[in-house]
Amino acid sequence: MDHTTLGRTGVRVSVMGLGCGGPSRLGQSYGNSETDSVEIVRAALAHGVTFFDTSEAYGTEEILGRGLRGERRESVVISTKMSSWNGDAPASRVRAALEDSLRRLGTDYVDVYHIHGLASSRYAHAVAELVPEMLKLRDEGKLRFIGVTETFSSDPGHEMLQQAVQDDCWDIIMVGFNILNQSARERVFATTREKDIGVLIMFAVRRALRDPANLREALADLSERRLVEPDATSGDGALDFLIHDGGATSLQDAAYRFCRYEPGVHVVLSGTGDALHLESNAASLGRPPLREEDTARLREMFARVDDVSGN
């Protein structure tokens, strides 16, 4: 597993992060037992993953804590989040939420604490009321770095993050980015690279990039709205040019590698409840970049898309 430095934090992390949420929630959404899900965490460790992302909203903090039990605390990076979608929370909510997360995780501190799914309309409140409390908690040693995540499904154009990257309080951001919607490149990454903000990628692979029927539907919609050229995405094999000797082994492999080597990206999150799927994703994120001509073609094909998430 390759490692990188997570922006200005200076922390070394694996380029693959185990996402404990998403559609799978370590397999909890699909009937995995807690023991099965704990084994996914341990399998990720065996593959060299050191970055683990969860949230109070996912219901997987306790599972992650069990999976990491026995590991040297300083050898792993734990990221978790406080939900932000139930109105403007008071500052006291931050402290209470973090204390609850620490108890569930079985640790004295988290490396990254995010405001989760922050809407653009609540951004000013978060900076004025919540961030000062997060800074106090940082000074107390209960968190190391402050982060914010967007609601990519409802904010695919990154309205909130375009505000956030102008401020200097965020050490790390979590952003939606994939083959279909590359709008973060100019709207977000141009500034995060300048400020050396740590970047975590979500939505690298969702339904449109793992299910042919969903992909056909997504491409047909984009074509109908003239956001992509119809002749470039017609037929069932519109993205098959990525799969060839010396290229990607599958569309999912291409999707992970496309995100992994985007300038300014540090960690690509991958969620699963299946050990073989985990192994496959880890292998993809360990492979070299796609051919430059393939990457350039993807950039050209989807250059105008900024209103879909791929989910």
N, C-alpha and C positions, 0 to 999 in steps of 0.2 A: 504494500500500500504506500503510495506516494504521500508525502507530507508537505505542508506549506506554512508560512507565517500568516496568521489571521490579522492582516492589516496592522494598524498602529498598536494593537494590543501586545504584539511581540510574542504571542503564544503560538507554539507549533501544534498543528492539528492535521489530522488525516484529511485528504481532499474529498473523501466520501464521509458523509455524516449519516448516522442511522436516525431516520425520522420515525418518531414513535407515535405520530398522529396520522394524518392523511386518511384515505379510504380504508386502510388496513388496520391501523392502530396496533401494530405488532401481531396482527392476526386476530385480535379481539373482536373485530367487526365480522369475522368469518367463522367464529366458533372455536378458535384456539383456546385451550385452557391457559391459565396463568403460567403454569409450568412450561407449556409450549412456548409462550411468549418470552419467558425468561431465557429459554434456550436460544432464541433468536438474538437476544442481546449478547449472550456469551459467544455465539457464532460470529457476530460482528467483531467482537474483541479478537477472536482467533484469526480473523482476516486482516487485522491491523487497524481497525476503526478505533479512533480515539475521541471523536466528536459525537455526542449524543444529544438529540433535541426532543424535548417533550413539552408538556403544558398542563396546567391545572384542568384545562377543558378536555384533554384527551382521555383522562382516566388511566394513564399508563405510568404515572410517576412512581407508584409503588413497585410496579413490575420492573421499571428501569433500575430502581434502587436495589432490588433483589438481584438483578442480573449483574450489577457492578460490585456487589458485595465481595469483599476479598481482594479487590484490585487496589493498588496504591492510589489514593485519592488524587495525587498530583499527576498520575499517568493518564487520566481521562479528563475531558472537558465536558461539563454538563451545562446544557442550555434549557431553561424553562421559561414560562410566560404567565403573566397575569391577564385575564380576559378583560376586554375593554368595550364590549358591545352592549352592556346593560346600563347605558346612561353615563353621565359624567361622574366618575368615581371620586370620592374624597381621598385625600392623601393617606388617611388611616387605612384605607383598603389595601394599599400597596404593602404596608408592613404586615398586615394580617395574612394576605395572600402568600407572601414570600415565606412567612413562618410555617404556614400549612404545607407549602411545597417542600420546604426543608425537612419537615417531619416525615412526609410521604417518601421522599427520596432517601432518607436516612443519612443525611450529610449536614455539616455545619455551614456550608456555603455553596452557592452555585457560581459557576464561572461567568455565565451570561444570564441576565434577567431582562426579559423583553416585556414591553406593552404589546399585547397580542391583538392583531387584526384591527389596528387603529384606523378609524375613518377620518377622512380629511376634515370633516366638520367638527371633530373632537380633538384635533391636533393641538390647537392653541391651549385648551384646557390641560391637556397632558403635559405640555412643556411647562406651563405655569404652576400646576398643582402637583403633578405626580413625579416629575423628574427631580425636583428638590428632595423629595423623600427617598427616591432611589439613590441619590448621591449620599444621603445620610447613612443608608444601609450599606453602601459601598465603604464608607469610612469606618463603619462598625465591623467590616470584614465578612458580611453576610452575602455579598455578591462582589464580583470583580469588575464586570463590565456591563454597560447599559445598552440595550438594544430595542429595536422597534420592528414590528412585522406589519405588512400590509394585508388588505383583504383583496387578493388578486382576482378572485372570481367576480367581485362587484366593482373593483377599481383596477381594471386591466391596463389602464393608461398611466397608473402610478401617480395619481394626483397627490396623495398624502406624502409619498416618499420624495416627490419633487420639493415639497416644503421641508421635509426632515433633513435632507442632505445639505440644506443651506445653514442649518444650525450645527453647533459644534459639540452638542451633548451626547450624540449617539456614537458609541464605539463600533457598533455592529448593526447591520440591517438585514432583514430577510425579505427577499424580493422574488416575485414570480417571473420566470424567464424560460423560454423554450423555443424550439424551432419555429412554431407557428406565430408566437408573439415575442419579437425581439426588441420591443420599444424601449426596454430599460437601458439598452446600450447607450443611447444618446441622452435619455431623460434622467437616468440615475447614475450609471457607471462612469460617465464623463466626470462627475463631481466626486464620486466615492474614490476614484483613482487619484484625483488631485489631492484629496484630504486623507487618503490612506485609511478609509473606513472599511472594516471587515464586511464581506459580502457572503451571505448564505443564500443558495438558490433553492427554491421550492418549485414544484410543478414542472420539473424537467421532463417527466413522463407522467401523463395522466391519460384519461380514456381515449382521447383522439389519437394518441401516439402508441397505444398498445392494442387497440381494437380496430380492425380494418373498416367495419361498418361505421364506426364513429368518425374515423378519419375521412371516409368518403363524404359523409354528411357535412363535416366541418369545411372541407375543401370546396364542396358544392356551394355552400353558403358564402364563403369568401369570394368565389368566382362570380356568383350571381351579383354580389355587391361591388364587383370590380376592384376588390382589394388585392386580388391576385389575377394574373393573366390566365384566362380560361384554357389556352392551349398548353400552359405549363403544368396544369393540375388535372387535366382530363384523364379519365380512365382509372382503373383500380391500382395501377402501379406508379402513381405520380411521383413518389419518393423512392422508387426502386433504384434510381441511379446511385443512391448512397451505398448499395450493397454490391460489392464486387471484390475481386482479389486485391488485397491491399487497402480495401475500404472497410466499411462497417460489416459486421456479421448479421445484423438485424436492424430494423428501424429503431428499436429501443436502445441498442448499442450506439447507434449514430446519435440519438437524442442525448444520451448521457455524455458522450464525448464532445458533442457540439457545445454543451454548457460548460463542461470541465475546462476547456481551453479558451473560453471567452475571456479576453483581457479584463482584469479587475475582479474576477470571480475567485473565491477562496475555497468554499466548501459547497459541494452539491449534495443535497439531502436525498436519501433514497429510503423509502419505507416498504416493509414487507412483513408477512407472517410466515414465509416459507424459506427454509434454509437453502434450497437450491436456487431460488430466485435471488436471494441475498448474494450467493456466490457468483451468479451471473452478473449482477449489477456491479459487484466489486471488481470483477474482471474487466468490465467495460470501462470503469473509471480508472483502471490501471493501464489502459491501452494508449497508444500515441494519438495525436490529433488526427482528425479526418484530413483527407487531401485538401489542399488549399482551394482547388477548383470546385470541390464539392461544397465546402463552406461558403465560398463566394456565391455559388449558385443559390444556396439557401438564403443568404442575406438578400440577394436580389429578388427572389421569389416572394418573400414575405416582408419586404421593406415598408409596406404601407399599412401593415396590420398592427392595430393597437387596442382592439376591443374584444378579443377572445382570450380565454385562459387555457384552452386545450382540455378542459375538464368536461 
